[in-house]
Amino acid sequence: MVKPVVIVVGADKGGVGKTTVSRTLLDYFSANNVQTRAFDTESPRGTLKRFHPAITEIVDMTRTADQMKIFDTLNSGLSVTVIDVRAGLMSPALASLRDIGFLDAARSGQLTFAVFHVLGSSIASLDEIAETSDFMGGAKYYLVKNFINDTQFFQWDQSTYDSYFKRIKDATDLTIPKLNEMAYEQVEVASVPFVNFVANKGPHDDAANFSFVLRGYVRHWLANVWSEYDRINLTDLAGAKSVTRAGER
């Protein structure tokens, strides 16, 4: 039996594209036939749920009852649980996972825990790495440089960045490239997964009429994102193998 996999996507800073990263993860697992569910912590309205309504539930991670919805159901038969953590909740969420014994369970090998920490361009994001490092024992830790918002990264001194990066054993760098702005906006308006937009399908898999040009931009971008996920063998977390070429459905 495959161990439950929990992936937390978050950052304490807002506006760094956390939900975009979560959407690419859900598309990637779907394309590779990995059964996945998601929790959207932008309570009460939600953001991730707008794009993946069938597999996403809105929760408030500060409430014990909602924590139970997530962590008491890890053996539901679905391989991967993706938690899209709203801005400002990353550190408190990790502290809650420590307090309920979740981090101890990850250390002992009862489950697989991964954190996708989406970085902004400011030194504050580097400080977040230091704060997060205390919780990373037993976790797979990915530092995500997300250029989706045209972020101009790393006006940081490289040696300063390296000093933070080395604080966490086995941390891995990931890069999410910039997507053409008009293409990104049209996917937002369509409120569909990236793979649906590429396949010219609407919210209910019905035929759509999206721009050929914009679909091409999204296909190329998604291929680059999924190449990063292939590079880190992301499907191995769920005991699966990558079977779908990036950007295809």
C-alpha positions, 0 to 999 in steps of 0.5 A: 500500500502506498503511503499517504502523500501530503504536499503543502504549498505556501509562503507567509508573503502574499502575491507570490503565486502559491495557487498557480503552483498548486494548480500546476501540481494538480494538473501534473498528477492528473496527467500522470494518473495519480489520484489527488485531492486538494484543500483550499485554505482561502476560506470562505471564498476559495481560489484553487476551488474555482479551477479544480472544483471537483477535487477541492474543498475549502477549509479554514486551517485554523479550525480544529474541525477543518484540520480533522477533515484533512488529516483524519482522512489521509487513508481515504484511498487517494494517493496525494493531498495538496494543501494550498495555504493562504498568505500568512498561514504558512508558519502557523500551519506548520506549527499546527502540524507539529502540535498534532504529531503530523511531523513526527509521523512523517519522520517515522515514515508513516507518510510522505510530507513535502513542502513547496515554499514559494519565494518572493523577491524580497529578503523577507522570503529568505527570512521565511526559509530560516523560520521554516527550517525548524519544521523540515525534519522528515519533509522533502523541502522545495524552494520555488522561484516563481516568475509567473508575476514577472518577479525580478528575483535575486537582486539578493546577494548570491552568497546571502541566498546560499547561506539561507538555502544551506540551513535546510538539509537536502532542500531542492530549488525549483523554477516556475517560468513566466507565462505570457501575460495575456495567456495567463489572464485568459486562463483566469477568465476561463476558470479552467485547469491549465490542461483544459485550456491547452486541450480547448475544453471548458469547465465541464470538458465541453468544447471551447473556443480558446485562442490557438496562440494563447493555448500554444503559450500555455502548452509551452509554459506548462511543458517547462513547468512539468519538466521541472517536476520530472527533474525532481521525480515528483511522481515517485512520491506517490509510488508512480512514474511519469507517463505523460509528456508535459503539456499534453493531455 
